[in-house]
C-alpha cells in the first residue's frame, strides 16, 4: 500500500509542477532589448531574468509587470551589439530556462510620427512623415497604405531613406485614410518585423454614398449608347433632307459662261473689284488668207465686193479653172 502511494505522488508531482515559460526577445526601436515570457498568459509566480551579449549575464534592471507579476524585462542595448549573440536565463528556485538569440533580424521600430496629407499646387495628395528613429538615412524602409471611403486597403512600399509618398489626382468628394509603418531595410540588416501602423490621417470628404457609386457603372454605358444613337439619327437627317444638307454643305456655284458675270461668283474685296475695268474697247482680229497674183489683176470693184476669205478663195479658184480651159 505504501509503495503505491509513493508511486502515485511521483506521477502527480510531474503533472502539478509548473513548467518555466518560454522567453521571446526583440530590439525595440534600436533603444533597448525587451524580453517577455507572458506569451501563454500571465504567469502565476515571479521569475528572475538574467541576460546579456556575453557570458557575464546580469539581472534585469527594469522589469515589466502585470498584476504585480513580472512578465518581461527591458535591458540596455548598443547598436553594435545587434549583430552579436544574446543570452538569457529565466529562473525560479532550482528551475531555470536558458536560451540564445540572433537579434539582427529581430528589430521592431516604433510607428512613424507627424504623418500629414496635403493637397499641393500640382493637384496631387502628398503624404509626409518623420521616422521614429534615425540610425542612418538609408536604414529605414517605409510602407504606406490608404483606402477610399472605407474600402479595401491599398499598400505601397517606399524606397529606403524616402519619407514622402504621392497619391495622384485625388478626388475631393471622397474620404482618404492614410497610415504609415517602418522597418529596418536590407541595407542595414533587414528586420523580419514591421512597426505598428501610425495613427490614421484623414483627407477629403465622404459626400458620396455607396448606392450612387454602384449605379454609376450601370448608367455610363447607357449614356454612351444614347449618344451614339442620336449621332446616327442626325447623320441620317443630314443625308435625306435637302434643306438641312444645303445649310450644312452649301452647293458650290456654277461659273457663268459670260465673262462679265465673274464678279457674281467670285467675292472680291471692294478695292480690288474697282481696279478691274470691264469697259475696254475690243480689238478686231481678222483671219489671214493667202491670195494669189491672179486675184490681184481683177478689177478693184470686184475685190471690194468680196466680204470673206471663202468668197475670195472661190473667185480665185474659178478664174484659175477658166484659164486652164
C-alpha positions as CSV (number, residue, x, y, z in Angstrom):
1,X,0.0,0.0,0.0
2,X,2.8,2.4,0.9
3,X,4.6,1.6,-2.3
4,X,1.5,2.5,-4.3
5,X,1.1,5.9,-2.6
6,X,4.8,6.8,-3.3
7,X,4.3,5.9,-6.9
8,X,1.2,8.0,-7.2
9,X,2.9,11.0,-5.7
10,X,5.8,10.8,-8.1
11,X,3.4,10.7,-11.1
12,X,1.2,13.6,-9.9
13,X,4.3,15.6,-9.0
14,X,5.3,16.0,-12.6
15,X,1.7,16.9,-13.5
16,X,1.4,19.7,-11.0
17,X,4.9,21.0,-11.5
18,X,4.9,24.4,-13.3
19,X,7.0,24.5,-16.5
20,X,9.2,27.5,-16.9
21,X,7.7,29.7,-19.7
22,X,9.5,30.4,-23.0
23,X,11.2,33.8,-23.4
24,X,11.0,35.9,-26.6
25,X,13.3,38.9,-27.1
26,X,13.2,41.9,-29.6
27,X,15.2,45.0,-30.1
28,X,12.7,47.8,-29.7
29,X,13.3,51.0,-31.8
30,X,17.1,50.4,-31.6
31,X,17.0,51.6,-28.0
32,X,16.8,48.6,-25.7
33,X,16.2,44.8,-25.7
34,X,12.8,43.8,-24.5
35,X,12.2,40.2,-23.4
36,X,8.8,38.8,-22.3
37,X,7.6,35.5,-21.0
38,X,3.8,36.0,-21.0
39,X,3.1,34.6,-24.5
40,X,0.9,31.9,-23.0
41,X,-0.6,34.2,-20.4
42,X,0.4,36.0,-17.2
43,X,2.5,33.6,-15.1
44,X,1.3,32.7,-11.6
45,X,4.7,33.2,-10.0
46,X,7.5,35.7,-10.3
47,X,10.7,34.7,-12.2
48,X,14.1,36.3,-12.2
49,X,15.6,37.2,-15.5
50,X,19.3,37.3,-16.5
51,X,20.5,38.5,-19.9
52,X,23.4,39.9,-21.9
53,X,25.5,39.8,-25.0
54,X,28.3,37.8,-23.3
55,X,28.8,35.0,-20.9
56,X,28.7,37.5,-18.0
57,X,24.9,37.9,-17.6
58,X,23.4,40.5,-15.3
59,X,20.0,40.6,-13.7
60,X,17.3,42.6,-15.4
61,X,17.5,46.3,-14.3
62,X,13.8,47.1,-15.3
63,X,11.0,44.5,-15.0
64,X,7.7,44.8,-16.8
65,X,4.9,43.6,-14.6
66,X,1.2,42.9,-14.8
67,X,-0.9,42.5,-11.6
68,X,2.3,42.6,-9.5
69,X,3.7,39.7,-11.5
70,X,6.9,40.1,-13.7
71,X,6.1,39.5,-17.3
72,X,9.1,41.0,-19.1
73,X,12.4,42.8,-18.9
74,X,13.9,46.0,-20.5
75,X,17.7,45.8,-20.9
76,X,20.1,48.4,-22.2
77,X,21.3,48.0,-25.7
78,X,24.0,49.3,-28.1
79,X,23.7,49.4,-31.9
80,X,26.9,47.5,-32.4
81,X,25.6,44.6,-30.2
82,X,22.7,43.8,-32.5
83,X,24.9,41.5,-34.6
84,X,26.1,39.6,-31.6
85,X,24.5,36.7,-29.8
86,X,22.2,37.5,-26.9
87,X,21.8,35.1,-24.0
88,X,19.0,34.8,-21.4
89,X,18.2,32.8,-18.4
90,X,14.7,32.7,-16.7
91,X,15.0,31.3,-13.2
92,X,12.8,30.5,-10.2
93,X,14.4,28.5,-7.4
94,X,16.0,25.4,-8.8
95,X,14.1,25.7,-12.1
96,X,15.6,27.7,-15.0
97,X,15.4,28.0,-18.7
98,X,18.3,29.3,-20.8
99,X,18.2,30.5,-24.4
100,X,20.2,32.4,-27.0
101,X,19.1,34.7,-29.8
102,X,20.3,36.3,-33.0
103,X,18.8,39.8,-32.8
104,X,19.9,41.1,-36.2
105,X,16.6,40.3,-37.8
106,X,14.5,40.9,-34.6
107,X,14.2,44.7,-34.6
108,X,10.8,46.4,-34.3
109,X,10.7,50.1,-34.7
110,X,8.1,52.5,-33.3
111,X,5.5,53.8,-35.8
112,X,6.4,57.0,-37.7
113,X,5.2,60.3,-36.3
114,X,3.8,63.6,-37.6
115,X,2.1,61.9,-40.6
116,X,0.5,64.6,-42.8
117,X,-1.6,64.5,-46.0
118,X,-1.7,67.7,-48.0
119,X,-3.1,68.6,-51.5
120,X,-0.4,70.8,-53.1
121,X,-0.3,73.0,-56.2
122,X,0.2,70.1,-58.6
123,X,-3.3,68.7,-57.6
124,X,-1.7,65.6,-56.0
125,X,-2.0,64.4,-52.4
126,X,1.4,64.3,-50.8
127,X,1.9,62.2,-47.6
128,X,4.9,63.0,-45.4
129,X,6.1,61.6,-42.1
130,X,9.0,61.5,-39.6
131,X,10.7,58.2,-38.8
132,X,10.7,57.2,-35.1
133,X,14.5,56.7,-35.2
134,X,17.4,57.9,-37.3
135,X,20.2,55.3,-37.3
136,X,21.1,56.2,-40.9
137,X,19.3,57.9,-43.8
138,X,19.1,54.6,-45.8
139,X,18.4,52.2,-42.9
140,X,14.7,52.7,-42.6
141,X,12.2,51.3,-45.1
142,X,8.6,52.6,-45.1
143,X,5.3,51.3,-46.3
144,X,2.2,53.5,-47.0
145,X,-1.3,52.2,-47.1
146,X,-4.6,54.2,-47.8
147,X,-8.2,53.4,-48.5
148,X,-11.0,55.5,-50.1
149,X,-14.4,55.7,-48.4
150,X,-13.6,52.8,-46.0
151,X,-13.0,50.4,-48.8
152,X,-10.1,47.8,-49.1
153,X,-6.6,49.0,-48.2
154,X,-4.0,49.5,-50.9
155,X,-0.4,49.3,-49.6
156,X,2.8,50.6,-51.4
157,X,6.4,50.3,-50.3
158,X,8.7,53.3,-50.4
159,X,12.4,53.2,-51.1
160,X,14.8,53.4,-48.2
161,X,15.5,56.9,-47.0
162,X,12.4,58.4,-48.6
163,X,9.8,59.9,-46.2
164,X,7.2,61.1,-48.7
165,X,4.6,59.4,-50.9
166,X,2.4,60.9,-53.7
167,X,-1.3,59.9,-54.4
168,X,-2.1,61.1,-57.9
169,X,-5.1,63.4,-58.5
170,X,-7.2,62.5,-55.5
171,X,-11.0,63.2,-55.6
172,X,-12.2,65.8,-53.1
173,X,-15.6,64.2,-52.9
174,X,-14.0,61.0,-51.4
175,X,-12.6,60.3,-48.0
176,X,-8.9,59.2,-47.9
177,X,-7.5,57.4,-44.8
178,X,-3.7,57.1,-44.8
179,X,-1.3,55.2,-42.5
180,X,2.5,54.5,-42.5
181,X,4.8,51.9,-40.9
182,X,8.5,51.3,-40.9
183,X,11.2,48.6,-40.5
184,X,15.0,48.2,-40.9
185,X,15.9,47.9,-44.6
186,X,18.2,45.3,-46.1
187,X,21.0,47.9,-46.3
188,X,21.4,47.7,-42.5
189,X,20.4,44.1,-41.9
190,X,16.7,43.7,-42.9
191,X,14.4,43.0,-40.0
192,X,11.5,40.5,-40.0
193,X,9.3,42.8,-38.1
194,X,7.4,45.9,-39.3
195,X,6.4,48.6,-36.8
196,X,2.8,49.1,-35.9
197,X,0.8,51.3,-38.2
198,X,0.8,55.0,-37.4
199,X,-2.3,56.9,-36.4
200,X,-4.7,57.3,-39.4
201,X,-4.7,60.6,-41.2
202,X,-7.9,61.7,-43.0
203,X,-8.2,63.9,-46.0
204,X,-11.2,64.9,-48.2
205,X,-14.9,64.4,-47.5
206,X,-17.3,61.5,-47.7
207,X,-20.2,63.1,-49.5
208,X,-20.8,60.2,-51.9
209,X,-22.9,57.1,-50.9
210,X,-22.4,53.5,-51.8
211,X,-25.7,53.1,-53.7
212,X,-24.8,56.0,-56.0
213,X,-21.4,54.6,-56.6
214,X,-22.9,51.2,-57.6
215,X,-25.3,52.8,-60.1
216,X,-22.6,54.9,-61.9
217,X,-21.0,52.0,-63.8
218,X,-24.5,50.9,-64.9
219,X,-25.6,54.2,-66.3
220,X,-22.4,55.1,-68.0
221,X,-22.7,52.6,-70.9
222,X,-26.4,53.6,-71.3
223,X,-25.4,57.2,-71.9
224,X,-22.8,56.1,-74.5
225,X,-25.4,54.1,-76.4
226,X,-27.9,57.0,-76.3
227,X,-25.3,59.5,-77.5
228,X,-24.3,57.2,-80.4
229,X,-28.0,56.7,-81.5
230,X,-28.6,60.5,-81.5
231,X,-25.4,61.0,-83.6
232,X,-26.6,58.4,-86.2
233,X,-30.0,60.0,-86.3
234,X,-28.5,63.4,-87.1
235,X,-26.4,61.9,-89.9
236,X,-29.5,60.3,-91.5
237,X,-31.4,63.5,-91.4
238,X,-28.5,65.3,-93.0
239,X,-28.4,62.8,-95.9
240,X,-32.2,62.6,-96.6
241,X,-33.3,66.2,-96.2
242,X,-32.2,68.6,-98.9
243,X,-32.7,71.8,-96.9
244,X,-30.6,70.5,-94.0
245,X,-27.9,69.4,-96.4
246,X,-27.8,72.8,-98.0
247,X,-27.4,74.5,-94.7
248,X,-24.5,72.4,-93.6
249,X,-23.0,71.7,-97.0
250,X,-23.6,74.7,-99.3
251,X,-23.6,74.0,-103.1
252,X,-20.6,75.3,-105.0
253,X,-21.8,77.9,-107.5
254,X,-21.6,77.1,-111.2
255,X,-19.5,79.5,-113.2
256,X,-21.3,81.6,-115.8
257,X,-20.1,81.4,-119.4
258,X,-20.3,85.2,-119.7
259,X,-17.1,86.9,-118.6
260,X,-18.9,89.9,-117.1
261,X,-20.6,87.7,-114.5
262,X,-17.4,86.7,-112.9
263,X,-17.9,89.2,-110.1
264,X,-21.2,87.3,-109.2
265,X,-19.4,84.1,-108.2
266,X,-16.1,85.4,-107.0
267,X,-16.1,87.5,-103.9
268,X,-13.5,90.3,-104.4
269,X,-12.6,92.9,-101.9
270,X,-14.1,96.3,-102.7
271,X,-10.8,97.9,-103.6
272,X,-9.7,95.0,-105.8
273,X,-13.1,95.0,-107.6
274,X,-12.9,98.7,-108.5
275,X,-9.4,98.1,-110.0
276,X,-10.9,95.8,-112.7
277,X,-12.0,97.6,-115.9
278,X,-14.6,95.7,-117.9
279,X,-15.3,98.6,-120.4
280,X,-12.2,98.4,-122.6
281,X,-12.6,98.7,-126.4
282,X,-12.4,95.3,-128.2
283,X,-9.6,94.6,-130.7
284,X,-10.8,93.3,-134.1
285,X,-9.0,90.3,-135.3
286,X,-9.4,89.0,-138.9
287,X,-8.3,85.7,-140.3
288,X,-5.4,85.8,-142.7
289,X,-5.9,84.2,-146.1
290,X,-3.4,83.7,-148.9
291,X,-4.4,85.4,-152.2
292,X,-2.8,84.5,-155.4
293,X,-1.5,87.0,-158.0
294,X,-4.4,86.3,-160.4
295,X,-6.8,87.7,-157.9
296,X,-4.8,91.0,-157.8
297,X,-5.3,91.6,-161.6
298,X,-9.1,91.6,-161.1
299,X,-10.9,95.0,-161.1
300,X,-10.8,96.8,-157.9
301,X,-14.6,96.9,-157.7
302,X,-14.8,93.2,-157.7
303,X,-12.2,92.9,-154.9
304,X,-14.1,95.2,-152.7
305,X,-17.3,93.3,-153.2
306,X,-15.8,90.2,-151.6
307,X,-16.6,90.2,-147.9
308,X,-14.9,87.0,-146.7
309,X,-11.9,84.8,-147.2
310,X,-14.1,82.0,-148.5
311,X,-15.6,84.1,-151.3
312,X,-12.2,85.4,-152.4
313,X,-10.9,81.9,-152.5
314,X,-13.8,80.8,-154.6
315,X,-13.2,83.6,-157.0
316,X,-9.6,82.8,-157.4
317,X,-10.3,79.1,-158.0
318,X,-12.9,79.9,-160.6
319,X,-10.6,82.1,-162.6
320,X,-7.8,79.5,-162.4
321,X,-10.2,77.0,-163.7
322,X,-11.1,79.2,-166.7
323,X,-7.5,79.9,-167.6
324,X,-6.9,76.2,-167.8
325,X,-9.8,75.6,-170.2
